[in-house]
């Protein structure tokens, strides 16, 4: 079923991209195929669609976003998990552990994982260590992405655009980590620093 609707889905996202995005930088930094992790700041429901389009276009692969289960209940598990490929999780140790194992498994099979390490917070001090843990366990690179302006278009938790403004997306250089690197907090800080500096840039 996914293969049948995938081209349609890409066209739907293209409409959103043309409507809401103004500037896109760093497309050359997107790998041609997985495995890799996409890590971005998160201020709007639009974020996944806007950053995902260009990755989808270049790799022709799903991005398996790790998403909070409660936020997508109205879509149903089939649409979100089976079709879109999201890894649904609640914020408890058991489900977080299971989600991380599933993410590592997908990466080891050459897939792409999408993570918003601050969840729905714009405060990067809330940057979670999950992206670093998954990257170090799966031994795969991280693609940092900077998204600006979506909070002015469709702020959390709205699902309806409040205004049409142009957002910007920037794909930073791929980050790789040595196999001997075991310090999760240090890797987390390195990824957070790239995203934070990107948000400060004009």
N, CA and C atoms as an extended XYZ file, in Angstrom:
606
Properties=species:S:1:pos:R:3:atomname:S:1:resname:S:1:resid:I:1 pbc="F F F"
N         0.823       -1.205        0.000 N   UNK     1
C         0.000        0.000        0.000 CA  UNK     1
C         0.860        1.260        0.000 C   UNK     1
N         1.963        1.243        0.792 N   UNK     2
C         2.803        2.431        0.893 CA  UNK     2
C         3.358        2.839       -0.466 C   UNK     2
N         3.787        1.854       -1.267 N   UNK     3
C         4.367        2.170       -2.567 CA  UNK     3
C         3.351        2.835       -3.483 C   UNK     3
N         2.085        2.478       -3.327 N   UNK     4
C         1.054        3.036       -4.177 CA  UNK     4
C         0.785        4.504       -3.867 C   UNK     4
N         0.832        4.874       -2.601 N   UNK     5
C         0.487        6.240       -2.229 CA  UNK     5
C         1.710        7.126       -2.009 C   UNK     5
N         2.886        6.545       -2.019 N   UNK     6
C         4.107        7.299       -1.742 CA  UNK     6
C         4.286        8.493       -2.686 C   UNK     6
N         4.141        8.313       -4.024 N   UNK     7
C         4.278        9.463       -4.924 CA  UNK     7
C         3.254       10.554       -4.624 C   UNK     7
N         2.038       10.164       -4.254 N   UNK     8
C         1.008       11.143       -3.907 CA  UNK     8
C         1.415       11.905       -2.663 C   UNK     8
N         1.925       11.167       -1.684 N   UNK     9
C         2.354       11.781       -0.424 CA  UNK     9
C         3.450       12.807       -0.682 C   UNK     9
N         4.405       12.490       -1.559 N   UNK    10
C         5.481       13.423       -1.865 CA  UNK    10
C         4.932       14.694       -2.507 C   UNK    10
N         3.885       14.557       -3.329 N   UNK    11
C         3.289       15.737       -3.962 CA  UNK    11
C         2.551       16.605       -2.940 C   UNK    11
N         1.922       15.950       -1.971 N   UNK    12
C         1.237       16.694       -0.906 CA  UNK    12
C         2.244       17.501       -0.098 C   UNK    12
N         3.367       16.862        0.250 N   UNK    13
C         4.399       17.574        1.007 CA  UNK    13
C         4.966       18.722        0.184 C   UNK    13
N         5.114       18.516       -1.125 N   UNK    14
C         5.648       19.565       -1.991 CA  UNK    14
C         4.780       20.817       -1.923 C   UNK    14
N         3.467       20.644       -1.848 N   UNK    15
C         2.557       21.786       -1.714 CA  UNK    15
C         2.864       22.552       -0.428 C   UNK    15
N         3.068       21.825        0.680 N   UNK    16
C         3.390       22.462        1.954 CA  UNK    16
C         4.728       23.195        1.875 C   UNK    16
N         5.703       22.551        1.226 N   UNK    17
C         7.035       23.147        1.101 CA  UNK    17
C         6.962       24.457        0.321 C   UNK    17
N         6.259       24.444       -0.792 N   UNK    18
C         6.146       25.650       -1.617 CA  UNK    18
C         5.361       26.748       -0.911 C   UNK    18
N         4.385       26.341       -0.115 N   UNK    19
C         3.536       27.307        0.570 CA  UNK    19
C         4.230       27.957        1.765 C   UNK    19
N         5.019       27.155        2.495 N   UNK    20
C         5.527       27.645        3.772 CA  UNK    20
C         7.041       27.846        3.851 C   UNK    20
N         7.812       27.274        2.940 N   UNK    21
C         9.266       27.425        3.052 CA  UNK    21
C         9.793       28.437        2.043 C   UNK    21
N        10.725       29.233        2.500 N   UNK    22
C        11.293       30.297        1.668 CA  UNK    22
C        12.728       29.996        1.281 C   UNK    22
N        13.493       29.501        2.257 N   UNK    23
C        14.919       29.291        2.006 CA  UNK    23
C        15.336       27.901        2.470 C   UNK    23
N        16.081       27.229        1.627 N   UNK    24
C        16.607       25.906        1.965 CA  UNK    24
C        18.094       25.909        1.670 C   UNK    24
N        18.894       25.514        2.661 N   UNK    25
C        20.346       25.486        2.496 CA  UNK    25
C        20.885       24.109        2.867 C   UNK    25
N        22.037       23.786        2.288 N   UNK    26
C        22.757       22.580        2.671 CA  UNK    26
C        22.225       21.281        2.093 C   UNK    26
N        21.523       21.347        0.966 N   UNK    27
C        20.979       20.119        0.374 CA  UNK    27
C        22.079       19.128        0.022 C   UNK    27
N        23.260       19.654       -0.267 N   UNK    28
C        24.392       18.779       -0.617 CA  UNK    28
C        24.846       17.936        0.578 C   UNK    28
N        24.424       18.305        1.778 N   UNK    29
C        24.818       17.558        2.981 CA  UNK    29
C        23.942       16.344        3.257 C   UNK    29
N        22.845       16.225        2.532 N   UNK    30
C        21.953       15.078        2.737 CA  UNK    30
C        22.564       13.850        2.060 C   UNK    30
N        22.786       12.764        2.792 N   UNK    31
C        23.316       11.538        2.165 CA  UNK    31
C        22.348       11.000        1.109 C   UNK    31
N        22.879       10.243        0.170 N   UNK    32
C        22.042        9.677       -0.880 CA  UNK    32
C        21.187        8.522       -0.384 C   UNK    32
N        21.582        7.929        0.727 N   UNK    33
C        20.803        6.833        1.294 CA  UNK    33
C        21.182        6.652        2.767 C   UNK    33
N        20.318        5.902        3.488 N   UNK    34
C        20.599        5.615        4.885 CA  UNK    34
C        21.710        4.580        4.997 C   UNK    34
N        22.175        4.292        6.201 N   UNK    35
C        21.578        4.729        7.462 CA  UNK    35
C        22.117        6.067        7.961 C   UNK    35
N        21.209        6.882        8.518 N   UNK    36
C        21.615        8.066        9.256 CA  UNK    36
C        20.426        8.545       10.097 C   UNK    36
N        20.729        9.403       11.067 N   UNK    37
C        19.713        9.974       11.946 CA  UNK    37
C        19.549       11.444       11.613 C   UNK    37
N        18.314       11.898       11.483 N   UNK    38
C        18.005       13.313       11.302 CA  UNK    38
C        17.645       13.885       12.671 C   UNK    38
N        18.355       14.911       13.114 N   UNK    39
C        18.080       15.539       14.412 CA  UNK    39
C        17.810       17.017       14.195 C   UNK    39
N        16.657       17.497       14.657 N   UNK    40
C        16.273       18.890       14.418 CA  UNK    40
C        15.588       19.502       15.622 C   UNK    40
N        15.620       20.842       15.686 N   UNK    41
C        14.799       21.554       16.661 CA  UNK    41
C        13.328       21.424       16.249 C   UNK    41
N        12.421       21.690       17.179 N   UNK    42
C        11.017       21.364       16.918 CA  UNK    42
C        10.087       22.391       17.552 C   UNK    42
N         9.363       23.130       16.687 N   UNK    43
C         8.435       24.149       17.181 CA  UNK    43
C         7.049       24.050       16.568 C   UNK    43
N         6.848       23.112       15.627 N   UNK    44
C         5.584       23.055       14.907 CA  UNK    44
C         5.355       21.673       14.311 C   UNK    44
N         4.085       21.343       14.102 N   UNK    45
C         3.732       20.095       13.432 CA  UNK    45
C         4.274       20.084       12.005 C   UNK    45
N         4.513       21.256       11.449 N   UNK    46
C         5.026       21.360       10.078 CA  UNK    46
C         6.458       20.857        9.940 C   UNK    46
N         7.212       20.863       11.021 N   UNK    47
C         8.652       20.613       10.947 CA  UNK    47
C         9.014       19.319       10.227 C   UNK    47
N         8.360       18.227       10.606 N   UNK    48
C         8.672       16.938       10.002 CA  UNK    48
C         8.422       16.907        8.509 C   UNK    48
N         7.343       17.559        8.088 N   UNK    49
C         7.011       17.584        6.659 CA  UNK    49
C         8.021       18.407        5.870 C   UNK    49
N         8.354       19.591        6.384 N   UNK    50
C         9.251       20.476        5.646 CA  UNK    50
C        10.662       19.920        5.547 C   UNK    50
N        11.207       19.454        6.653 N   UNK    51
C        12.577       18.926        6.597 CA  UNK    51
C        12.607       17.578        5.890 C   UNK    51
N        11.483       16.832        5.982 N   UNK    52
C        11.442       15.495        5.409 CA  UNK    52
C        11.369       15.458        3.898 C   UNK    52
N        10.791       16.489        3.290 N   UNK    53
C        10.579       16.456        1.843 CA  UNK    53
C        11.875       16.273        1.069 C   UNK    53
N        12.883       17.061        1.406 N   UNK    54
C        14.132       17.022        0.633 CA  UNK    54
C        14.921       15.730        0.887 C   UNK    54
N        14.791       15.191        2.081 N   UNK    55
C        15.418       13.897        2.372 CA  UNK    55
C        14.706       12.797        1.600 C   UNK    55
N        13.381       12.873        1.602 N   UNK    56
C        12.554       11.924        0.850 CA  UNK    56
C        12.912       11.962       -0.638 C   UNK    56
N        13.085       13.184       -1.149 N   UNK    57
C        13.377       13.382       -2.568 CA  UNK    57
C        14.730       12.808       -2.954 C   UNK    57
N        15.722       12.984       -2.070 N   UNK    58
C        17.077       12.550       -2.403 CA  UNK    58
C        17.294       11.059       -2.170 C   UNK    58
N        16.707       10.517       -1.105 N   UNK    59
C        16.972        9.123       -0.743 CA  UNK    59
C        15.892        8.155       -1.211 C   UNK    59
N        14.678        8.666       -1.434 N   UNK    60
C        13.514        7.837       -1.742 CA  UNK    60
C        13.295        6.784       -0.645 C   UNK    60
N        13.553        7.195        0.597 N   UNK    61
C        13.355        6.321        1.752 CA  UNK    61
C        12.455        7.000        2.776 C   UNK    61
N        11.734        6.197        3.523 N   UNK    62
C        10.952        6.722        4.639 CA  UNK    62
C        11.887        7.298        5.696 C   UNK    62
N        11.391        8.303        6.408 N   UNK    63
C        12.049        8.723        7.644 CA  UNK    63
C        11.188        8.180        8.777 C   UNK    63
N        11.760        7.338        9.595 N   UNK    64
C        11.022        6.751       10.712 CA  UNK    64
C        11.153        7.682       11.923 C   UNK    64
N        10.209        8.607       12.039 N   UNK    65
C        10.252        9.564       13.134 CA  UNK    65
C         9.857        8.894       14.450 C   UNK    65
N        10.595        9.213       15.506 N   UNK    66
C        10.193        8.804       16.848 CA  UNK    66
C         9.225        9.867       17.347 C   UNK    66
N         7.981        9.458       17.605 N   UNK    67
C         6.924       10.420       17.908 CA  UNK    67
C         6.156       10.025       19.168 C   UNK    67
N         5.678       11.028       19.888 N   UNK    68
C         4.898       10.785       21.095 CA  UNK    68
C         3.546       10.190       20.726 C   UNK    68
N         3.241        9.043       21.276 N   UNK    69
C         2.043        8.280       20.909 CA  UNK    69
C         0.755        9.082       21.106 C   UNK    69
N         0.614        9.764       22.214 N   UNK    70
C        -0.630       10.456       22.536 CA  UNK    70
C        -1.006       11.545       21.561 C   UNK    70
N        -0.018       12.157       20.931 N   UNK    71
C        -0.290       13.278       20.037 CA  UNK    71
C        -0.935       12.845       18.727 C   UNK    71
N        -0.799       11.567       18.380 N   UNK    72
C        -1.280       11.112       17.080 CA  UNK    72
C        -2.382       10.063       17.176 C   UNK    72
N        -3.011        9.976       18.330 N   UNK    73
C        -4.055        8.962       18.521 CA  UNK    73
C        -5.168        9.062       17.487 C   UNK    73
N        -5.532       10.290       17.110 N   UNK    74
C        -6.678       10.470       16.209 CA  UNK    74
C        -6.385        9.991       14.797 C   UNK    74
N        -5.099        9.808       14.430 N   UNK    75
C        -4.756        9.281       13.113 CA  UNK    75
C        -4.838        7.746       13.075 C   UNK    75
N        -4.708        7.131       14.243 N   UNK    76
C        -4.732        5.665       14.288 CA  UNK    76
C        -3.341        5.072       14.082 C   UNK    76
N        -3.109        3.939       14.703 N   UNK    77
C        -1.800        3.279       14.619 CA  UNK    77
C        -1.437        2.857       13.205 C   UNK    77
N        -2.445        2.444       12.416 N   UNK    78
C        -2.121        1.967       11.065 CA  UNK    78
C        -1.497        3.075       10.232 C   UNK    78
N        -2.132        4.242       10.234 N   UNK    79
C        -1.653        5.340        9.404 CA  UNK    79
C        -0.289        5.839        9.866 C   UNK    79
N        -0.128        6.004       11.171 N   UNK    80
C         1.097        6.596       11.700 CA  UNK    80
C         2.241        5.588       11.784 C   UNK    80
N         1.964        4.388       12.269 N   UNK    81
C         3.030        3.407       12.477 CA  UNK    81
C         3.276        2.550       11.235 C   UNK    81
N         2.229        1.939       10.705 N   UNK    82
C         2.401        1.020        9.586 CA  UNK    82
C         2.703        1.743        8.278 C   UNK    82
N         1.959        2.818        8.008 N   UNK    83
C         2.118        3.500        6.721 CA  UNK    83
C         3.246        4.530        6.761 C   UNK    83
N         3.197        5.440        7.735 N   UNK    84
C         4.219        6.486        7.800 CA  UNK    84
C         5.529        5.980        8.396 C   UNK    84
N         5.468        4.866        9.122 N   UNK    85
C         6.686        4.275        9.658 CA  UNK    85
C         7.180        4.904       10.942 C   UNK    85
N         6.322        5.677       11.618 N   UNK    86
C         6.749        6.314       12.873 CA  UNK    86
C         6.934        5.271       13.979 C   UNK    86
N         7.834        5.573       14.878 N   UNK    87
C         8.031        4.767       16.077 CA  UNK    87
C         7.318        5.501       17.207 C   UNK    87
N         6.183        4.997       17.637 N   UNK    88
C         5.371        5.676       18.634 CA  UNK    88
C         5.830        5.300       20.035 C   UNK    88
N         5.877        6.308       20.902 N   UNK    89
C         6.408        6.071       22.242 CA  UNK    89
C         5.729        6.994       23.254 C   UNK    89
N         5.540        6.488       24.455 N   UNK    90
C         5.153        7.330       25.586 CA  UNK    90
C         6.399        7.552       26.442 C   UNK    90
N         6.341        8.588       27.271 N   UNK    91
C         7.531        8.942       28.037 CA  UNK    91
C         7.657        8.096       29.306 C   UNK    91
N         7.908        6.806       29.122 N   UNK    92
C         8.248        5.948       30.256 CA  UNK    92
C         9.426        5.072       29.832 C   UNK    92
N        10.168        4.573       30.796 N   UNK    93
C        11.426        3.871       30.517 CA  UNK    93
C        11.231        2.664       29.609 C   UNK    93
N        10.152        1.921       29.811 N   UNK    94
C         9.927        0.712       29.035 CA  UNK    94
C         9.732        1.029       27.555 C   UNK    94
N         8.864        2.015       27.255 N   UNK    95
C         8.595        2.341       25.857 CA  UNK    95
C         9.763        3.063       25.209 C   UNK    95
N        10.466        3.885       25.969 N   UNK    96
C        11.632        4.573       25.422 CA  UNK    96
C        12.715        3.562       25.055 C   UNK    96
N        12.941        2.585       25.912 N   UNK    97
C        13.928        1.542       25.642 CA  UNK    97
C        13.553        0.740       24.397 C   UNK    97
N        12.264        0.400       24.279 N   UNK    98
C        11.793       -0.364       23.122 CA  UNK    98
C        11.934        0.451       21.841 C   UNK    98
N        11.631        1.755       21.926 N   UNK    99
C        11.732        2.628       20.756 CA  UNK    99
C        13.175        2.746       20.287 C   UNK    99
N        14.100        2.856       21.232 N   UNK   100
C        15.512        2.969       20.874 CA  UNK   100
C        16.022        1.691       20.213 C   UNK   100
N        15.585        0.544       20.708 N   UNK   101
C        15.970       -0.733       20.099 CA  UNK   101
C        15.425       -0.841       18.679 C   UNK   101
N        14.170       -0.407       18.488 N   UNK   102
C        13.569       -0.441       17.150 CA  UNK   102
C        14.313        0.495       16.206 C   UNK   102
N        14.684        1.673       16.706 N   UNK   103
C        15.416        2.636       15.885 CA  UNK   103
C        16.768        2.081       15.458 C   UNK   103
N        17.481        1.470       16.385 N   UNK   104
C        18.786        0.871       16.073 CA  UNK   104
C        18.625       -0.227       15.026 C   UNK   104
N        17.591       -1.033       15.162 N   UNK   105
C        17.331       -2.109       14.201 CA  UNK   105
C        17.085       -1.557       12.802 C   UNK   105
N        16.303       -0.488       12.720 N   UNK   106
C        16.017        0.140       11.420 CA  UNK   106
C        17.299        0.695       10.800 C   UNK   106
N        18.123        1.326       11.603 N   UNK   107
C        19.380        1.894       11.105 CA  UNK   107
C        20.327        0.804       10.606 C   UNK   107
N        20.390       -0.291       11.312 N   UNK   108
C        21.275       -1.383       10.909 CA  UNK   108
C        20.821       -2.041        9.610 C   UNK   108
N        19.554       -1.798        9.247 N   UNK   109
C        19.034       -2.303        7.974 CA  UNK   109
C        19.121       -1.251        6.873 C   UNK   109
N        19.794       -0.113        7.187 N   UNK   110
C        19.991        0.925        6.176 CA  UNK   110
C        18.916        1.988        6.155 C   UNK   110
N        18.100        2.068        7.202 N   UNK   111
C        17.005        3.024        7.243 CA  UNK   111
C        17.414        4.398        7.756 C   UNK   111
N        16.419        5.273        7.865 N   UNK   112
C        16.624        6.648        8.339 CA  UNK   112
C        15.705        6.886        9.532 C   UNK   112
N        16.277        7.429       10.598 N   UNK   113
C        15.516        7.741       11.800 CA  UNK   113
C        15.436        9.263       11.961 C   UNK   113
N        14.267        9.769       12.317 N   UNK   114
C        14.080       11.193       12.574 CA  UNK   114
C        13.788       11.426       14.046 C   UNK   114
N        14.521       12.342       14.662 N   UNK   115
C        14.351       12.623       16.084 CA  UNK   115
C        14.323       14.139       16.311 C   UNK   115
N        13.392       14.580       17.135 N   UNK   116
C        13.388       15.950       17.626 CA  UNK   116
C        13.865       15.875       19.078 C   UNK   116
N        15.150       16.089       19.333 N   UNK   117
C        15.714       15.828       20.662 CA  UNK   117
C        15.181       16.717       21.781 C   UNK   117
N        14.533       17.827       21.430 N   UNK   118
C        13.946       18.675       22.469 CA  UNK   118
C        12.451       18.421       22.605 C   UNK   118
N        11.940       17.368       21.910 N   UNK   119
C        10.499       17.102       21.860 CA  UNK   119
C         9.807       18.357       21.339 C   UNK   119
N         8.784       18.833       22.035 N   UNK   120
C         8.058       20.011       21.553 CA  UNK   120
C         8.553       21.299       22.206 C   UNK   120
N         9.756       21.280       22.755 N   UNK   121
C        10.295       22.455       23.427 CA  UNK   121
C        11.291       23.177       22.522 C   UNK   121
N        11.279       24.482       22.574 N   UNK   122
C        12.264       25.259       21.826 CA  UNK   122
C        13.537       25.455       22.637 C   UNK   122
N        13.483       25.137       23.925 N   UNK   123
C        14.621       25.304       24.829 CA  UNK   123
C        15.614       24.153       24.646 C   UNK   123
N        16.788       24.456       24.112 N   UNK   124
C        17.764       23.404       23.838 CA  UNK   124
C        18.434       22.876       25.099 C   UNK   124
N        18.135       23.485       26.252 N   UNK   125
C        18.633       22.910       27.497 CA  UNK   125
C        17.890       21.610       27.808 C   UNK   125
N        16.764       21.404       27.116 N   UNK   126
C        15.976       20.178       27.288 CA  UNK   126
C        16.372       19.109       26.268 C   UNK   126
N        17.502       19.296       25.620 N   UNK   127
C        18.002       18.380       24.595 CA  UNK   127
C        18.217       16.988       25.208 C   UNK   127
N        17.509       15.994       24.675 N   UNK   128
C        17.572       14.630       25.218 CA  UNK   128
C        18.786       13.877       24.669 C   UNK   128
N        19.209       12.863       25.392 N   UNK   129
C        20.398       12.101       24.995 CA  UNK   129
C        20.084       10.954       24.029 C   UNK   129
N        18.806       10.746       23.728 N   UNK   130
C        18.423        9.600       22.898 CA  UNK   130
C        19.107        9.547       21.549 C   UNK   130
N        19.244       10.709       20.887 N   UNK   131
C        19.873       10.725       19.560 CA  UNK   131
C        21.316       10.246       19.649 C   UNK   131
N        22.037       10.660       20.685 N   UNK   132
C        23.425       10.232       20.855 CA  UNK   132
C        23.504        8.746       21.175 C   UNK   132
N        22.622        8.269       22.037 N   UNK   133
C        22.617        6.851       22.405 CA  UNK   133
C        22.359        5.967       21.182 C   UNK   133
N        21.407        6.367       20.375 N   UNK   134
C        21.070        5.578       19.179 CA  UNK   134
C        22.220        5.625       18.175 C   UNK   134
N        22.792        6.816       17.963 N   UNK   135
C        23.893        6.965       17.002 CA  UNK   135
C        25.097        6.134       17.399 C   UNK   135
N        25.440        6.144       18.681 N   UNK   136
C        26.610        5.400       19.149 CA  UNK   136
C        26.364        3.888       19.121 C   UNK   136
N        25.146        3.481       19.430 N   UNK   137
C        24.827        2.049       19.413 CA  UNK   137
C        24.790        1.508       17.993 C   UNK   137
N        24.169        2.257       17.086 N   UNK   138
C        24.040        1.808       15.693 CA  UNK   138
C        25.265        2.143       14.863 C   UNK   138
N        26.167        2.966       15.418 N   UNK   139
C        27.367        3.414       14.705 CA  UNK   139
C        26.996        4.034       13.357 C   UNK   139
N        26.130        5.052       13.428 N   UNK   140
C        25.713        5.733       12.206 CA  UNK   140
C        25.820        7.248       12.397 C   UNK   140
N        25.892        8.012       11.314 N   UNK   141
C        26.050        9.470       11.411 CA  UNK   141
C        24.742       10.175       11.747 C   UNK   141
N        24.887       11.448       12.138 N   UNK   142
C        23.736       12.287       12.479 CA  UNK   142
C        23.721       13.497       11.543 C   UNK   142
N        22.558       13.786       10.968 N   UNK   143
C        22.369       14.948       10.105 CA  UNK   143
C        21.606       16.016       10.893 C   UNK   143
N        22.285       17.050       11.391 N   UNK   144
C        21.579       18.113       12.128 CA  UNK   144
C        20.808       19.011       11.150 C   UNK   144
N        19.610       19.390       11.546 N   UNK   145
C        18.782       20.256       10.705 CA  UNK   145
C        18.265       21.428       11.542 C   UNK   145
N        18.360       22.625       10.971 N   UNK   146
C        17.894       23.832       11.643 CA  UNK   146
C        16.613       24.294       10.962 C   UNK   146
N        15.548       24.469       11.739 N   UNK   147
C        14.271       24.923       11.195 CA  UNK   147
C        13.900       26.238       11.879 C   UNK   147
N        13.604       27.249       11.083 N   UNK   148
C        13.225       28.552       11.628 CA  UNK   148
C        11.898       29.015       11.023 C   UNK   148
N        11.081       29.631       11.841 N   UNK   149
C         9.872       30.285       11.340 CA  UNK   149
C         8.595       29.484       11.408 C   UNK   149
N         8.682       28.181       11.627 N   UNK   150
C         7.450       27.385       11.631 CA  UNK   150
C         6.571       27.689       12.836 C   UNK   150
N         7.186       28.174       13.928 N   UNK   151
C         6.390       28.517       15.113 CA  UNK   151
C         5.493       29.722       14.852 C   UNK   151
N         5.833       30.537       13.847 N   UNK   152
C         4.993       31.675       13.481 CA  UNK   152
C         3.846       31.258       12.560 C   UNK   152
N         4.013       30.127       11.904 N   UNK   153
C         2.996       29.648       10.966 CA  UNK   153
C         1.984       28.762       11.669 C   UNK   153
N         2.485       27.756       12.378 N   UNK   154
C         1.612       26.786       13.040 CA  UNK   154
C         2.238       26.394       14.379 C   UNK   154
N         2.113       27.240       15.392 N   UNK   155
C         2.734       26.949       16.692 CA  UNK   155
C         2.084       25.746       17.361 C   UNK   155
N         2.875       25.041       18.166 N   UNK   156
C         2.351       23.913       18.923 CA  UNK   156
C         1.217       24.378       19.848 C   UNK   156
N         0.143       23.586       20.003 N   UNK   157
C        -0.118       22.281       19.386 CA  UNK   157
C        -1.067       22.379       18.196 C   UNK   157
N        -1.146       23.545       17.571 N   UNK   158
C        -2.120       23.775       16.503 CA  UNK   158
C        -1.876       22.877       15.295 C   UNK   158
N        -2.982       22.466       14.656 N   UNK   159
C        -2.902       21.694       13.419 CA  UNK   159
C        -3.402       22.516       12.236 C   UNK   159
N        -3.711       23.786       12.487 N   UNK   160
C        -4.215       24.678       11.445 CA  UNK   160
C        -3.296       25.893       11.354 C   UNK   160
N        -2.816       26.216       10.146 N   UNK   161
C        -1.938       27.387       10.002 CA  UNK   161
C        -2.649       28.660       10.438 C   UNK   161
N        -1.963       29.481       11.215 N   UNK   162
C        -2.521       30.751       11.657 CA  UNK   162
C        -2.216       31.861       10.664 C   UNK   162
N        -1.176       31.679        9.897 N   UNK   163
C        -0.779       32.668        8.901 CA  UNK   163
C         0.188       32.007        7.926 C   UNK   163
N         0.375       32.591        6.793 N   UNK   164
C         1.338       32.071        5.830 CA  UNK   164
C         2.592       32.929        5.896 C   UNK   164
N         3.649       32.348        6.429 N   UNK   165
C         4.946       32.993        6.461 CA  UNK   165
C         5.970       32.005        5.941 C   UNK   165
N         7.086       32.498        5.571 N   UNK   166
C         8.088       31.622        4.975 CA  UNK   166
C         9.086       31.124        6.011 C   UNK   166
N         9.167       29.825        6.145 N   UNK   167
C        10.125       29.198        7.053 CA  UNK   167
C        11.430       28.910        6.304 C   UNK   167
N        12.485       28.664        7.064 N   UNK   168
C        13.765       28.298        6.455 CA  UNK   168
C        14.248       26.979        7.035 C   UNK   168
N        14.942       26.218        6.201 N   UNK   169
C        15.469       24.913        6.585 CA  UNK   169
C        16.941       24.862        6.184 C   UNK   169
N        17.772       24.401        7.092 N   UNK   170
C        19.198       24.264        6.768 CA  UNK   170
C        19.697       22.909        7.233 C   UNK   170
N        20.261       22.168        6.289 N   UNK   171
C        20.861       20.867        6.592 CA  UNK   171
C        22.357       21.077        6.819 C   UNK   171
N        22.792       20.828        8.033 N   UNK   172
C        24.201       21.003        8.378 CA  UNK   172
C        25.017       19.791        7.909 C   UNK   172
N        26.337       19.897        8.053 N   UNK   173
C        27.218       18.801        7.648 CA  UNK   173
C        26.981       17.573        8.519 C   UNK   173
N        27.090       16.423        7.904 N   UNK   174
C        26.892       15.156        8.597 CA  UNK   174
C        27.915       15.005        9.726 C   UNK   174
N        27.442       14.582       10.870 N   UNK   175
C        28.327       14.373       12.022 CA  UNK   175
C        28.574       12.881       12.213 C   UNK   175
N        29.838       12.514       12.294 N   UNK   176
C        30.190       11.117       12.538 CA  UNK   176
C        30.961       11.026       13.851 C   UNK   176
N        30.884        9.866       14.463 N   UNK   177
C        31.524        9.675       15.762 CA  UNK   177
C        32.355        8.397       15.732 C   UNK   177
N        33.512        8.444       16.365 N   UNK   178
C        34.417        7.302       16.377 CA  UNK   178
C        33.793        6.121       17.131 C   UNK   178
N        34.159        4.933       16.703 N   UNK   179
C        33.656        3.735       17.366 CA  UNK   179
C        34.074        3.669       18.828 C   UNK   179
N        35.175        4.338       19.130 N   UNK   180
C        35.669        4.323       20.513 CA  UNK   180
C        34.953        5.359       21.394 C   UNK   180
N        34.146        6.228       20.750 N   UNK   181
C        33.443        7.274       21.503 CA  UNK   181
C        32.292        6.645       22.298 C   UNK   181
N        32.334        6.791       23.601 N   UNK   182
C        31.312        6.189       24.463 CA  UNK   182
C        30.592        7.223       25.326 C   UNK   182
N        31.063        8.467       25.306 N   UNK   183
C        30.507        9.493       26.179 CA  UNK   183
C        29.225       10.071       25.579 C   UNK   183
N        28.096        9.581       26.039 N   UNK   184
C        26.800        9.985       25.501 CA  UNK   184
C        26.551       11.474       25.709 C   UNK   184
N        26.883       11.975       26.878 N   UNK   185
C        26.640       13.389       27.174 CA  UNK   185
C        27.475       14.307       26.291 C   UNK   185
N        28.709       13.918       26.017 N   UNK   186
C        29.582       14.726       25.163 CA  UNK   186
C        29.038       14.769       23.729 C   UNK   186
N        28.626       13.621       23.215 N   UNK   187
C        28.059       13.567       21.861 CA  UNK   187
C        26.770       14.382       21.803 C   UNK   187
N        25.941       14.278       22.838 N   UNK   188
C        24.703       15.061       22.905 CA  UNK   188
C        25.014       16.550       22.840 C   UNK   188
N        26.008       16.995       23.587 N   UNK   189
C        26.396       18.399       23.612 CA  UNK   189
C        26.898       18.868       22.244 C   UNK   189
N        27.627       18.013       21.543 N   UNK   190
C        28.140       18.373       20.222 CA  UNK   190
C        27.003       18.584       19.224 C   UNK   190
N        26.016       17.697       19.257 N   UNK   191
C        24.873       17.821       18.343 CA  UNK   191
C        24.051       19.053       18.706 C   UNK   191
N        23.811       19.242       20.002 N   UNK   192
C        23.035       20.402       20.463 CA  UNK   192
C        23.723       21.708       20.084 C   UNK   192
N        25.043       21.738       20.162 N   UNK   193
C        25.801       22.952       19.847 CA  UNK   193
C        25.618       23.346       18.384 C   UNK   193
N        25.645       22.366       17.480 N   UNK   194
C        25.473       22.650       16.051 CA  UNK   194
C        24.090       23.254       15.794 C   UNK   194
N        23.071       22.670       16.422 N   UNK   195
C        21.709       23.164       16.216 CA  UNK   195
C        21.527       24.542       16.848 C   UNK   195
N        22.064       24.725       18.061 N   UNK   196
C        21.946       26.014       18.741 CA  UNK   196
C        22.641       27.125       17.957 C   UNK   196
N        23.847       26.854       17.467 N   UNK   197
C        24.565       27.869       16.683 CA  UNK   197
C        23.819       28.180       15.397 C   UNK   197
N        23.227       27.166       14.793 N   UNK   198
C        22.463       27.361       13.571 CA  UNK   198
C        21.253       28.246       13.783 C   UNK   198
N        20.607       28.105       14.932 N   UNK   199
C        19.441       28.930       15.254 CA  UNK   199
C        19.826       30.390       15.487 C   UNK   199
N        21.066       30.615       15.938 N   UNK   200
C        21.513       31.979       16.204 CA  UNK   200
C        21.956       32.706       14.932 C   UNK   200
N        22.283       31.946       13.900 N   UNK   201
C        22.754       32.546       12.662 CA  UNK   201
C        21.606       33.229       11.918 C   UNK   201
N        21.937       34.308       11.245 N   UNK   202
C        20.920       35.030       10.461 CA  UNK   202
C        20.697       34.346        9.121 C   UNK   202
